[in-house]
Amino acid sequence: MALRPLNSVAGISVGNDPHVTIIQANGDITTANITANSVVDFTATSNVSLGAVSNIHITGGSNGQVLSTDGSGTLSFIDVSGGGNTAAPMPYIIPVGESYTVPENFQGLFTVPITIDGTFEVDGILAEVGTAINSVSGQIIYDDNGELTGNTGFTFDQTSGNLSVPGSGLFTGNLLPSANITYDLGSPTQRWKDLYLANNTIYIGNSTISGAGGNLALTNAGGGEFVVAGNSTVSTLENGNSNISINANANITVSINGTSNIVVFTSDSLDVAGNVGTTGILTDNYYYANGQPLDFGGNPGGSNTQIQFNNNGEFSASANLTFDSATNNLVVSGNVSTTNLSVTGNGIITGNLLVNGNLIYINVEELSVQDPIITLNTGANGVPPVANTGTDVGTALYYYDTQARTAFMGWDTSNAEFAFGSQTSISSEVVTFNTLGNVRAQTFLGNIEATTISGNLTTASQSNITTVGTLTSLSVSGNITSGNITADNIDGGNLLNANYLVSDSGCVTIGGATIAVSGNNAGIFASLVDDINLGLASNIVMGGTTSNVTIQGNLIANNNISITGNVTGNLITGTLTTGAQPNITSTGTLASLSVTGNVDSGNLTVSNTIDAVNIKVTDLYSKRPAITITSNTMIDTFPTTQFRSAKYTMRAGDGADYQALEVLLVHNDINSIITVYGSLSTSGSDLVIFSTDISSGNVNVYATAVGPNTNLNLMGTYVPD
């Protein structure tokens, strides 16, 4: 069926046969309804108005598909998902209560204004067509009096994400970065010119720059602050009561802790109200306080090793004042005037040493003087005395027995004699002799006046002594001719002729032996003969059956000595055997014991030193008592000349925790060092800390407690050179 051209169609109903309906019109087609069950082909050369169309029902296609034309008049259903450049149909009006969405990956195009009373969502791209876009790639499009346009500097780079704005940005809120401590304001090559702020503080990390009160305050995170104050005439940099003031075209002054003008800089000078400490001065001109210059630019005065000094305003030197850096020797040919002189090394004085003080201490262990004669009691610079001052002259010797004592040997001025005192007191250079001392010598020459003389008395000018007073003993090598001789002892070298030999004391000396009887006791004693033989081939019976035989000296027997009683002796040599006990188990207290074989014993207590090649023990204990440790407590000391190194085994404790230690020490006669090379503590930390030094020729070991109530036991092993 075919309908030919017509001008108006009120209603056209076409059945299923034929299946194709073609409507051709040269003019307008106006109709209320067109219903077709097959293909409807519209061909029109003018406008076609279908009136108010509520719905057009077209069968075919799938859910979500749209109609597409191939440009030749054929429509077909196609899928629209994934099409990046597909255009979405655009409404021109969205009533209230309705929603319209431009889908993602779609481009909504419109040529007329859209009236939106409902909801319009754009997930894709919304673009207006039909109006010229005055822009290039990257420029942001904006409305310029109803016309879309762009600007050369107003651009967006989608690769870097950078937005460029050619003019100023006006913000009604805060300008904040999207992430904390991530982005910069400006860069090293693109920096802001000026920064204008209305408030008082700029925060830089934990530090601030503040403009409160018209001043500029710089405050760091630790609270340190500098305040820049002042006016057009003077500017100051302040911190508390200290400041630096810079005057316009004038001085710079430094004030410290409220005191003004400590340092003043002018155009030609620097004034300091106090001392200046510096590690060096670099200058072309240097002046004395009197204004005279020192010339540092020329050659130094003097020769090599000579020390420079101010010689009447000139930089000069002298051979009388030198320093040799190779030997570290300072040589002064004249006098040295100083308040104190401290010399840590050797002090060598090639001239005379004049000391004008009242008291000199020489704190040395050994003093050696080359001069064979030491002169005492002179005037200044060795001038002999010109008057008797009443003072004694000699040497005072300090020693200690039960207390500190002062001995003296020298010239006793009051008695005009040499005197020796073992206990004296000295006041104002006058010696009071509380106890005279004994003098022991081999030979005395000259006159001797003494209360008691011990030893032999011999004179060269008088072989015969006529008066000797009361002698304790008299030894004569020749003959003695006299009347009766009354003596306690008579020792005759040749022959003593006498009718009777009477001894009131009960002693008679014959040869080198003495026969002595005292009460019920008698004996024969020899001091000058080698042997006194009793019995020879006969037996000698000494003592009674109930009496003891006492031998005061040594008893030496070539054969055995059989004694039925007790034997008491200070020293017994040889082999001592008893029938009942071949081995001696108790010997009392021995001064010394020499054993060539082994010694088997239980506990062995020795109060002094054991000298042995090898010592083998099962257990070894320290007999040193525990030491209470506080701060720098001395725990051991020994002479530097006795041992070179030491090893200590120690136990420290404070009542709650304990520590076992092994400690090594070594010294070089000057310094000593100590280290803990083994430690085991119940608390996991040290209870004591060790140190060492050398003082007065002794190596000293100290311990300091970390906590209270600490004590220490130790056992030392020492190694000499």
C-alpha positions as CSV (number, residue, x, y, z in Angstrom):
1,M,0.0,0.0,0.0
2,A,1.2,3.5,-0.9
3,L,-0.1,6.8,0.1
4,R,0.5,9.5,-2.3
5,P,1.3,13.0,-1.3
6,L,-1.2,14.7,0.8
7,N,-1.4,17.9,2.8
8,S,-3.1,16.7,5.9
9,V,-3.6,13.3,7.5
10,A,-6.0,13.1,10.4
11,G,-5.5,9.5,11.1
12,I,-3.9,6.8,9.2
13,S,-4.2,3.1,10.2
14,V,-2.2,0.6,8.3
15,G,-2.5,-3.1,8.8
16,N,0.1,-5.8,8.6
17,D,-0.3,-6.3,4.8
18,P,1.5,-5.0,3.0
19,H,4.4,-4.8,5.5
20,V,5.9,-1.5,4.1
21,T,4.1,1.8,4.5
22,I,5.6,4.8,2.7
23,I,4.4,8.2,3.4
24,Q,5.5,11.0,1.1
25,A,4.6,14.6,1.6
26,N,5.5,17.7,-0.2
27,G,4.2,19.8,2.6
28,D,3.4,19.6,6.2
29,I,2.0,16.3,7.6
30,T,-0.3,16.8,10.6
31,T,-1.7,13.8,12.3
32,A,-2.9,12.7,15.7
33,N,-1.7,9.1,15.6
34,I,0.3,6.9,13.3
35,T,0.2,3.2,14.1
36,A,2.3,0.8,12.2
37,N,3.2,-2.8,12.8
38,S,6.0,-2.9,10.3
39,V,8.4,-0.5,8.6
40,V,7.3,3.1,8.2
41,D,9.2,5.1,5.6
42,F,8.8,8.9,5.9
43,T,9.9,11.0,3.0
44,A,9.3,14.7,3.2
45,T,10.6,17.8,1.4
46,S,9.4,20.2,4.0
47,N,8.6,20.3,7.7
48,V,6.8,17.4,9.2
49,S,4.8,18.0,12.4
50,L,3.6,15.0,14.3
51,G,1.8,17.1,16.9
52,A,2.0,16.3,20.6
53,V,3.7,12.9,20.7
54,S,3.5,11.2,24.1
55,N,5.4,8.0,23.2
56,I,6.9,6.4,20.2
57,H,6.9,2.6,20.6
58,I,9.5,0.9,18.4
59,T,10.1,-2.7,18.8
60,G,13.5,-4.2,18.5
61,G,16.9,-3.7,20.0
62,S,18.0,-4.5,23.6
63,N,17.8,-2.7,26.9
64,G,20.2,0.3,27.0
65,Q,20.8,0.4,23.2
66,V,20.1,3.6,21.1
67,L,19.1,4.3,17.5
68,S,21.9,5.1,15.2
69,T,21.8,6.3,11.5
70,D,24.3,5.3,8.9
71,G,23.8,8.6,7.1
72,S,21.8,7.0,4.2
73,G,18.5,6.9,6.0
74,T,18.9,3.6,7.8
75,L,18.4,3.5,11.5
76,S,19.7,0.7,13.7
77,F,20.1,-0.2,17.4
78,I,23.7,0.0,18.8
79,D,25.5,-0.3,22.2
80,V,26.8,2.9,23.6
81,S,29.0,1.7,26.6
82,G,32.7,2.5,26.3
83,G,32.4,5.0,23.6
84,G,34.7,7.9,24.7
85,N,33.5,10.4,22.1
86,T,29.8,9.4,21.9
87,A,27.3,12.2,22.2
88,A,24.6,12.0,24.7
89,P,21.2,13.5,23.8
90,M,20.5,16.7,25.7
91,P,17.2,18.0,27.0
92,Y,16.2,21.6,26.8
93,I,14.0,21.5,29.9
94,I,14.1,19.4,33.0
95,P,10.8,19.8,35.0
96,V,10.6,19.7,38.8
97,G,10.9,16.2,40.1
98,E,12.7,14.8,37.1
99,S,16.4,14.0,36.8
100,Y,18.7,13.9,33.8
101,T,22.3,12.5,33.7
102,V,25.0,12.9,31.1
103,P,26.6,9.4,31.5
104,E,30.4,8.9,32.0
105,N,32.4,8.8,28.7
106,F,29.5,10.7,27.0
107,Q,29.6,14.2,25.7
108,G,26.4,16.2,26.2
109,L,26.0,18.9,23.5
110,F,23.6,21.8,23.7
111,T,22.8,24.8,21.4
112,V,20.1,26.5,23.4
113,P,19.8,27.3,27.1
114,I,18.6,24.5,29.3
115,T,15.9,25.2,31.8
116,I,16.7,23.1,34.9
117,D,13.9,22.9,37.5
118,G,14.8,19.3,38.5
119,T,18.2,17.7,38.8
120,F,20.9,17.7,36.1
121,E,24.0,15.6,36.8
122,V,27.0,15.5,34.5
123,D,29.4,12.5,34.7
124,G,30.8,13.0,31.2
125,I,31.5,16.2,29.3
126,L,29.1,19.1,28.9
127,A,29.9,21.4,25.9
128,E,27.9,24.1,24.2
129,V,27.9,24.0,20.4
130,G,26.8,26.6,17.9
131,T,29.0,29.3,19.6
132,A,32.6,30.1,18.7
133,I,35.3,29.1,21.3
134,N,38.0,31.8,21.3
135,S,40.8,29.7,22.9
136,V,43.7,27.4,22.2
137,S,44.7,24.0,23.7
138,G,45.2,24.2,27.5
139,Q,43.4,27.5,28.0
140,I,40.5,27.5,30.4
141,I,37.1,28.6,28.8
142,Y,35.0,31.1,30.6
143,D,31.9,33.3,29.8
144,D,32.9,36.6,28.4
145,N,29.5,38.5,28.1
146,G,27.7,35.4,26.9
147,E,30.5,34.2,24.7
148,L,32.8,31.3,25.5
149,T,36.5,32.4,25.3
150,G,40.0,31.7,26.7
151,N,43.0,33.7,27.9
152,T,46.7,33.3,27.1
153,G,47.8,33.1,30.7
154,F,44.7,31.3,32.2
155,T,45.7,27.7,31.4
156,F,45.6,24.2,32.8
157,D,48.2,21.6,32.1
158,Q,46.6,18.2,32.5
159,T,50.0,16.4,32.4
160,S,51.5,18.3,35.4
161,G,48.2,19.4,37.0
162,N,49.5,23.0,37.1
163,L,47.0,25.9,36.9
164,S,48.3,29.2,35.6
165,V,46.5,32.5,36.5
166,P,47.8,35.7,34.9
167,G,46.2,38.1,37.3
168,S,45.6,38.3,41.0
169,G,43.6,35.7,43.0
170,L,41.0,37.0,45.4
171,F,40.1,34.6,48.2
172,T,37.2,35.0,50.7
173,G,38.4,32.0,52.7
174,N,41.7,30.3,53.7
175,L,44.3,29.2,51.1
176,L,45.3,25.7,52.3
177,P,47.3,22.9,50.7
178,S,45.6,19.6,50.2
179,A,48.3,17.8,52.3
180,N,50.3,18.8,55.4
181,I,54.0,19.6,55.0
182,T,54.0,18.5,51.3
183,Y,53.9,21.5,49.0
184,D,55.9,24.7,48.6
185,L,54.9,28.3,48.1
186,G,57.2,29.2,45.2
187,S,60.4,27.5,44.1
188,P,64.1,28.3,43.8
189,T,63.5,29.5,40.2
190,Q,59.9,30.9,40.6
191,R,59.8,33.0,43.7
192,W,57.3,35.5,45.0
193,K,58.3,39.1,44.8
194,D,56.8,40.7,47.9
195,L,54.7,39.3,50.8
196,Y,52.2,41.6,52.5
197,L,50.7,40.4,55.8
198,A,48.3,42.2,58.1
199,N,48.7,40.2,61.2
200,N,51.8,39.9,63.5
201,T,53.3,36.4,63.3
202,I,54.9,34.1,60.6
203,Y,55.3,30.5,61.8
204,I,58.4,28.7,60.4
205,G,58.4,25.1,61.8
206,N,58.4,25.6,65.6
207,S,60.0,29.1,65.3
208,T,58.3,32.4,64.7
209,I,58.8,35.9,63.2
210,S,56.6,38.4,65.0
211,G,56.0,42.1,64.4
212,A,54.1,42.8,67.6
213,G,54.6,46.3,69.2
214,G,56.2,47.7,66.1
215,N,59.4,45.6,66.6
216,L,60.6,42.5,64.8
217,A,61.0,39.5,67.1
218,L,62.8,36.3,66.0
219,T,62.0,33.4,68.3
220,N,63.4,29.8,67.8
221,A,61.9,26.5,69.0
222,G,64.0,26.5,72.2
223,G,62.8,30.0,73.3
224,G,65.8,31.9,72.1
225,E,64.8,35.4,70.9
226,F,66.2,38.4,69.1
227,V,64.2,41.6,69.0
228,V,65.0,44.2,66.3
229,A,63.9,47.6,67.6
230,G,64.7,51.2,67.1
231,N,63.8,54.0,64.6
232,S,65.3,55.7,61.6
233,T,68.2,57.1,63.8
234,V,69.2,53.9,65.6
235,S,68.4,50.2,65.3
236,T,68.9,47.6,68.0
237,L,69.1,43.8,68.2
238,E,68.0,42.8,71.7
239,N,67.9,39.7,73.8
240,G,66.8,40.4,77.4
241,N,69.0,43.1,78.9
242,S,71.7,42.7,76.2
243,N,71.6,44.4,72.9
244,I,73.6,45.7,69.8
245,S,72.7,49.2,68.7
246,I,73.6,50.5,65.2
247,N,73.4,54.3,64.9
248,A,72.7,55.7,61.5
249,N,76.0,56.8,59.9
250,A,77.6,56.6,63.4
251,N,78.8,54.1,66.1
252,I,77.9,50.5,66.8
253,T,77.6,49.8,70.5
254,V,77.2,46.5,72.5
255,S,75.5,46.5,75.9
256,I,75.6,43.4,78.1
257,N,73.3,42.5,81.0
258,G,72.1,46.1,81.4
259,T,75.6,47.6,81.2
260,S,75.9,50.0,78.3
261,N,78.8,50.5,75.8
262,I,80.8,47.3,76.7
263,V,82.1,47.3,73.1
264,V,82.0,50.5,70.9
265,F,82.8,50.3,67.1
266,T,83.6,53.7,65.5
267,S,84.8,54.4,62.0
268,D,88.4,54.2,63.0
269,S,88.6,52.4,66.4
270,L,87.3,49.6,68.6
271,D,86.8,50.4,72.3
272,V,86.3,47.5,74.8
273,A,85.5,48.0,78.4
274,G,87.4,45.0,79.7
275,N,89.8,42.3,78.5
276,V,89.8,40.9,75.0
277,G,90.5,37.1,74.6
278,T,91.3,35.9,71.1
279,T,93.2,33.0,69.4
280,G,95.0,35.4,67.0
281,I,95.3,38.9,65.7
282,L,95.6,39.6,62.0
283,T,96.5,43.2,61.4
284,D,98.7,45.4,59.4
285,N,99.4,47.8,62.3
286,Y,99.7,47.1,66.0
287,Y,100.4,49.8,68.6
288,Y,101.4,50.0,72.3
289,A,99.2,51.8,74.7
290,N,101.5,54.9,74.4
291,G,100.7,55.0,70.7
292,Q,104.1,53.7,69.5
293,P,103.7,51.2,66.6
294,L,105.0,47.7,66.5
295,D,106.3,46.7,63.1
296,F,105.2,43.1,62.3
297,G,105.7,43.6,58.6
298,G,109.5,43.7,58.7
299,N,112.1,41.1,59.8
300,P,112.0,40.2,63.5
301,G,114.7,41.6,65.7
302,G,117.6,39.5,66.8
303,S,118.8,36.1,65.7
304,N,117.4,32.6,65.7
305,T,115.9,31.4,69.0
306,Q,115.9,34.9,70.5
307,I,112.6,36.0,72.0
308,Q,111.1,39.3,70.8
309,F,110.3,42.1,73.3
310,N,109.5,45.8,73.4
311,N,112.9,47.6,73.5
312,N,112.0,51.3,74.0
313,G,109.2,51.2,71.5
314,E,111.0,49.0,69.0
315,F,110.4,45.3,68.3
316,S,113.7,43.8,69.4
317,A,115.5,40.7,70.8
318,S,118.6,39.7,72.7
319,A,121.0,36.8,73.1
320,N,120.3,37.0,76.9
321,L,116.7,35.7,76.3
322,T,116.3,32.7,74.0
323,F,114.1,29.7,73.5
324,D,115.2,26.6,71.6
325,S,112.2,24.7,70.3
326,A,114.3,21.6,69.5
327,T,115.4,21.1,73.1
328,N,112.5,23.1,74.7
329,N,115.1,25.1,76.7
330,L,114.4,28.7,77.9
331,V,117.7,30.6,78.6
332,V,117.7,33.8,80.7
333,S,121.1,35.3,81.3
334,G,119.9,37.9,83.8
335,N,117.5,37.7,86.7
336,V,114.0,36.4,86.5
337,S,111.4,38.2,88.6
338,T,108.2,36.2,89.1
339,T,105.6,35.6,91.8
340,N,105.4,31.8,91.4
341,L,107.5,29.4,89.3
342,S,106.1,26.0,88.5
343,V,108.4,23.6,86.6
344,T,106.9,20.2,85.6
345,G,110.1,18.8,84.1
346,N,113.8,19.3,85.0
347,G,115.0,22.7,86.2
348,I,118.6,23.4,85.2
349,I,120.3,26.5,86.6
350,T,123.8,27.1,85.3
351,G,124.3,30.2,87.5
352,N,123.7,30.8,91.1
353,L,120.3,30.3,92.7
354,L,119.4,33.1,95.1
355,V,116.3,32.6,97.2
356,N,115.2,35.5,99.5
357,G,112.2,33.8,101.0
358,N,111.8,32.9,104.7
359,L,110.9,29.2,104.2
360,I,111.9,26.7,101.4
361,Y,110.2,23.3,101.0
362,I,112.2,20.7,98.9
363,N,109.6,18.0,98.3
364,V,111.9,15.3,96.8
365,E,112.6,11.7,97.7
366,E,116.3,12.0,97.2
367,L,118.5,15.1,97.4
368,S,122.1,15.1,95.9
369,V,124.4,18.0,96.4
370,Q,127.8,18.1,94.6
371,D,129.3,20.7,96.9
372,P,131.4,18.9,99.6
373,I,130.8,21.6,102.2
374,I,127.3,22.9,103.1
375,T,127.4,26.3,104.8
376,L,124.8,27.2,107.4
377,N,124.0,30.4,109.3
378,T,125.4,32.9,106.8
379,G,124.1,36.3,105.9
380,A,122.6,37.3,102.6
381,N,124.5,35.8,99.6
382,G,126.9,33.9,101.8
383,V,128.2,36.7,104.0
384,P,129.7,35.4,107.3
385,P,128.0,36.4,110.5
386,V,129.3,39.5,112.3
387,A,127.7,39.0,115.7
388,N,126.5,36.2,118.0
389,T,122.7,35.9,117.5
390,G,122.3,33.2,120.2
391,T,120.8,30.8,117.8
392,D,122.0,27.2,117.4
393,V,123.3,25.9,114.1
394,G,122.8,22.4,112.8
395,T,120.3,19.9,111.4
396,A,116.9,19.0,112.8
397,L,115.9,15.4,112.1
398,Y,112.2,14.3,112.2
399,Y,111.4,10.7,113.1
400,Y,108.6,8.8,114.7
401,D,108.6,6.2,117.5
402,T,105.4,6.4,119.5
403,Q,104.9,9.9,118.3
404,A,106.5,12.5,116.1
405,R,110.0,13.4,117.4
406,T,112.6,16.0,116.6
407,A,116.3,15.0,116.9
408,F,119.1,17.6,116.5
409,M,122.8,17.4,115.8
410,G,124.9,20.5,115.5
411,W,126.5,23.5,117.4
412,D,125.0,24.3,120.7
413,T,125.7,28.1,120.9
414,S,124.8,28.5,124.6
415,N,127.3,25.8,125.7
416,A,129.8,26.4,122.8
417,E,129.9,22.7,121.9
418,F,128.6,20.1,119.5
419,A,125.5,18.4,120.8
420,F,123.4,15.4,119.8
421,G,119.9,15.3,121.0
422,S,117.4,12.4,120.4
423,Q,114.4,14.4,121.7
424,T,114.5,18.1,121.4
425,S,112.2,21.1,120.9
426,I,113.1,24.1,118.7
427,S,111.8,27.7,119.2
428,S,113.2,30.8,117.5
429,E,116.2,28.8,116.2
430,V,117.2,27.8,119.8
431,V,117.3,24.1,120.6
432,T,116.2,22.7,123.9
433,F,117.7,19.2,124.6
434,N,115.1,17.1,126.4
435,T,117.1,13.9,125.9
436,L,120.7,13.6,124.7
437,G,121.3,11.0,122.0
438,N,123.8,8.2,121.8
439,V,126.7,8.5,119.4
440,R,128.1,5.3,117.9
441,A,131.5,5.4,116.1
442,Q,134.6,3.3,115.3
443,T,137.3,5.8,116.5
444,F,137.3,9.1,118.4
445,L,140.2,11.4,118.1
446,G,140.9,14.1,120.7
447,N,139.6,14.6,124.2
448,I,136.6,12.6,125.3
449,E,134.5,13.7,128.3
450,A,131.6,11.3,128.9
451,T,129.5,9.9,131.6
452,T,129.6,6.4,130.0
453,I,132.0,5.0,127.3
454,S,131.1,1.7,125.7
455,G,133.8,-0.2,123.6
456,N,137.6,0.2,123.6
457,L,139.3,3.5,124.6
458,T,142.7,4.1,123.0
459,T,144.8,7.2,122.9
460,A,148.0,7.8,120.9
461,S,149.7,10.4,123.1
462,Q,149.3,8.6,126.4
463,S,149.9,4.9,126.6
464,N,149.7,4.9,130.4
465,I,146.5,6.1,131.9
466,T,146.9,7.1,135.5
467,T,143.4,8.1,136.3
468,V,140.4,6.7,134.8
469,G,137.8,7.0,137.5
470,T,135.6,4.0,138.0
471,L,135.8,1.6,135.1
472,T,133.2,-1.0,134.2
473,S,135.9,-3.1,132.6
474,L,139.7,-2.7,131.8
475,S,141.6,-4.6,129.1
476,V,145.4,-4.5,129.3
477,S,147.6,-6.2,126.7
478,G,150.8,-5.9,128.8
479,N,151.6,-6.4,132.5
480,I,149.8,-4.7,135.4
481,T,151.9,-3.9,138.4
482,S,149.9,-2.9,141.4
483,G,149.0,-3.6,144.9
484,N,145.7,-5.2,145.5
485,I,143.4,-5.3,142.6
486,T,139.7,-5.1,143.3
487,A,137.7,-5.8,140.2
488,D,134.6,-7.5,139.1
489,N,136.5,-9.1,136.2
490,I,140.2,-9.6,135.5
491,D,141.2,-10.7,132.0
492,G,144.9,-11.5,131.8
493,G,146.6,-12.2,128.5
494,N,149.9,-13.7,129.8
495,L,150.5,-14.6,133.5
496,L,148.7,-13.6,136.6
497,N,150.8,-14.1,139.8
498,A,148.9,-14.1,143.0
499,N,148.9,-15.9,146.3
500,Y,145.2,-15.9,146.3
501,L,142.6,-15.4,143.7
502,V,139.6,-14.1,145.4
503,S,136.4,-13.1,143.6
504,D,133.7,-11.4,145.5
505,S,131.3,-12.0,142.6
506,G,132.0,-15.7,142.4
507,C,133.5,-15.6,138.9
508,V,137.1,-16.4,137.9
509,T,138.3,-16.1,134.2
510,I,141.0,-18.5,133.1
511,G,142.2,-18.0,129.5
512,G,139.0,-17.6,127.5
513,A,136.8,-19.4,130.0
514,T,135.1,-18.3,133.2
515,I,134.4,-20.3,136.3
516,A,131.4,-18.8,138.0
517,V,129.6,-19.7,141.2
518,S,126.5,-18.0,142.3
519,G,124.7,-19.5,145.2
520,N,123.9,-23.1,144.4
521,N,124.7,-22.6,140.7
522,A,128.1,-23.0,139.1
523,G,129.4,-23.1,135.6
524,I,132.2,-22.8,133.1
525,F,131.7,-20.2,130.3
526,A,133.9,-19.4,127.3
527,S,133.7,-16.4,125.1
528,L,137.2,-16.3,123.5
529,V,138.0,-20.0,123.0
530,D,136.6,-22.3,120.4
531,D,136.1,-25.4,122.6
532,I,135.8,-26.4,126.2
533,N,136.4,-30.1,126.6
534,L,134.8,-31.9,129.4
535,G,135.5,-35.6,129.9
536,L,137.2,-36.2,126.6
537,A,136.9,-40.0,126.3
538,S,134.9,-40.2,129.5
539,N,131.2,-39.9,129.9
540,I,129.8,-36.7,131.1
541,V,126.8,-36.7,133.4
542,M,124.9,-33.5,133.6
543,G,122.0,-32.8,135.9
544,G,120.3,-35.0,138.3
545,T,117.6,-37.5,137.8
546,T,115.0,-35.0,138.8
547,S,116.7,-31.8,137.5
548,N,116.8,-30.1,134.1
549,V,119.8,-29.3,131.9
550,T,119.4,-25.8,130.4
551,I,121.6,-24.9,127.4
552,Q,121.4,-21.2,126.6
553,G,123.3,-21.3,123.3
554,N,123.3,-24.0,120.6
555,L,123.8,-27.7,121.4
556,I,125.8,-29.5,118.6
557,A,126.3,-33.2,118.8
558,N,128.3,-35.3,116.4
559,N,126.4,-38.4,117.5
560,N,123.0,-39.0,119.0
561,I,121.9,-37.3,122.2
562,S,119.7,-39.4,124.4
563,I,117.5,-37.3,126.7
564,T,115.0,-38.9,129.0
565,G,113.4,-35.6,130.0
566,N,112.1,-32.6,128.1
567,V,114.1,-30.7,125.5
568,T,113.6,-26.9,125.2
569,G,115.5,-25.0,122.6
570,N,115.3,-21.8,120.5
571,L,116.9,-23.6,117.5
572,I,117.3,-27.3,116.8
573,T,119.2,-28.3,113.6
574,G,119.5,-31.8,112.3
575,T,117.0,-34.6,112.7
576,L,114.9,-34.7,115.8
577,T,113.3,-38.0,116.5
578,T,111.4,-39.4,119.5
579,G,110.7,-43.0,120.0
580,A,107.0,-42.5,120.4
581,Q,106.5,-40.0,117.6
582,P,108.8,-40.0,114.6
583,N,107.0,-37.0,113.0
584,I,106.8,-33.6,114.7
585,T,103.2,-32.2,114.6
586,S,103.5,-29.1,116.7
587,T,106.5,-26.8,116.9
588,G,105.0,-23.6,118.3
589,T,105.7,-20.3,116.4
590,L,108.6,-20.6,114.1
591,A,110.6,-17.5,112.9
592,S,111.4,-19.4,109.7
593,L,111.0,-22.9,108.2
594,S,113.1,-24.4,105.4
595,V,111.7,-27.5,103.8
596,T,113.4,-29.2,100.8
597,G,110.7,-31.8,100.3
598,N,106.9,-31.5,100.1
599,V,104.8,-30.1,102.9
600,D,101.4,-31.8,103.4
601,S,99.1,-29.9,105.7
602,G,95.6,-28.8,106.4
603,N,95.1,-25.1,106.5
604,L,98.3,-23.1,106.3
605,T,98.2,-19.6,107.8
606,V,101.1,-17.3,106.9
607,S,101.2,-13.7,108.1
608,N,104.0,-12.7,105.7
609,T,105.3,-13.9,102.3
610,I,105.7,-17.5,101.0
611,D,108.7,-17.8,98.8
612,A,108.4,-21.0,96.7
613,V,108.9,-22.2,93.2
614,N,105.6,-24.0,93.0
615,I,102.5,-23.9,95.3
616,K,99.8,-26.5,94.8
617,V,96.6,-26.1,96.7
618,T,93.1,-27.4,96.5
619,D,91.4,-24.1,97.4
620,L,92.9,-20.6,97.8
621,Y,91.2,-18.1,100.1
622,S,91.8,-14.4,100.7
623,K,92.4,-13.4,104.4
624,R,91.9,-9.7,103.6
625,P,89.0,-8.2,105.5
626,A,86.0,-6.7,103.7
627,I,86.4,-3.0,102.8
628,T,83.5,-0.5,103.1
629,I,83.3,1.3,99.7
630,T,82.1,4.9,99.5
631,S,83.7,7.4,97.1
632,N,87.3,7.0,95.8
633,T,88.1,4.5,98.6
634,M,91.7,3.1,98.5
635,I,91.5,-0.8,98.3
636,D,95.2,-1.6,97.6
637,T,98.6,0.0,97.3
638,F,102.1,-1.3,96.6
639,P,105.5,0.3,95.6
640,T,106.1,0.9,91.9
641,T,109.6,-0.8,92.3
642,Q,108.1,-4.0,93.8
643,F,105.6,-5.1,91.2
644,R,104.9,-4.2,87.6
645,S,101.4,-5.6,87.2
646,A,98.6,-7.1,89.3
647,K,95.5,-9.2,88.9
648,Y,92.6,-8.9,91.3
649,T,89.8,-11.3,92.0
650,M,87.0,-9.3,93.7
651,R,83.6,-9.7,95.3
652,A,81.4,-6.6,95.7
653,G,78.0,-6.4,97.3
654,D,75.4,-4.0,98.7
655,G,73.2,-6.4,100.7
656,A,70.8,-6.9,97.8
657,D,73.0,-7.6,94.8
658,Y,76.5,-9.0,94.3
659,Q,79.1,-8.8,91.6
660,A,82.2,-11.0,90.9
661,L,85.0,-9.3,89.0
662,E,88.5,-9.9,87.6
663,V,90.6,-6.8,87.2
664,L,94.0,-6.2,85.5
665,L,96.4,-3.4,86.4
666,V,99.8,-2.3,84.9
667,H,102.0,0.8,85.3
668,N,105.1,2.3,83.7
669,D,106.4,4.1,86.9
670,I,104.7,7.3,85.8
671,N,101.1,6.3,85.1
672,S,99.0,3.3,86.0
673,I,96.0,1.9,84.1
674,I,93.3,-0.5,85.2
675,T,90.5,-2.5,83.4
676,V,87.7,-4.9,84.3
677,Y,88.0,-7.8,81.9
678,G,85.6,-10.1,83.6
679,S,82.3,-9.2,85.4
680,L,79.2,-11.1,86.6
681,S,76.5,-9.2,88.4
682,T,73.2,-10.4,89.9
683,S,71.7,-7.0,89.1
684,G,73.0,-6.8,85.5
685,S,75.0,-3.6,86.2
686,D,78.2,-2.6,88.0
687,L,78.2,-2.1,91.8
688,V,81.6,-0.4,91.9
689,I,83.8,1.7,89.6
690,F,87.6,1.5,89.7
691,S,90.5,4.0,89.2
692,T,94.2,4.1,89.8
693,D,97.1,6.5,90.1
694,I,100.8,6.7,91.2
695,S,101.6,8.9,94.2
696,S,104.8,9.1,96.2
697,G,106.3,6.1,94.5
698,N,103.2,3.9,95.2
699,V,100.6,2.5,92.9
700,N,97.2,3.2,94.4
701,V,93.9,1.4,93.5
702,Y,90.6,3.1,94.3
703,A,86.9,2.0,94.2
704,T,83.8,4.1,94.1
705,A,80.4,2.6,95.1
706,V,77.5,3.1,92.7
707,G,74.9,2.7,95.5
708,P,74.9,2.8,99.3
709,N,76.0,0.0,101.8
710,T,78.6,-1.4,99.4
711,N,81.6,-3.5,100.6
712,L,84.3,-5.4,98.7
713,N,86.7,-8.3,99.2
714,L,89.7,-8.9,97.0
715,M,92.6,-11.3,96.4
716,G,95.6,-10.0,94.5
717,T,98.2,-11.7,92.4
718,Y,101.3,-9.6,91.7
719,V,104.1,-9.9,89.1
720,P,107.4,-8.0,89.3
721,D,109.8,-7.2,86.5
